[in-house]
Amino acid sequence: MHFLRLVPMLETPHIAETIAFYTEKLGFICLGKDEELGWANLSKDGASIMFSLPNAHHDFQQPHFTGSLYFYTDQVDLLWDKLRLSTRVSYEIETFEYGMREFAIYDNNGYLLQFGQSVEVAVKS
């Protein structure tokens, strides 16, 4: 048995606004949506995310997620320039000692999205 891929399914009470955020701000494509079921499937390059209306089987107060979605990109500075003024920023672009240049924003639901690119790190001797 093999896992073929992982696609997060996140809840939102705002399907239309979420589709707009991911397609307009991040360039995702909406591969499918079902307004009656309250569901959408979004994709860009190798990344996929599904969104659904809150599940009736649990008490939903607001979107919550204890981690972040981390996107690896090949042009993190270009993406930062595109998003920094039109989104809510968690932390600005920075090169970290562990070899990643990254920044983080929040989507329209408050989910934390991090974007990073590997960089050469000088070896300390």
Secondary structure, DSSP 8 states (H G I E B T S, - for coil): --------EEE-S-HHHHHHIIIIIT--EEEEEETTTTEEEEEETTEEEEEE---TTS---S---SS-EEEE-S-HHHHHHHHTTTSEEEEEEEE-TTSEEEEEEE-TTS-EEEEEEE-------
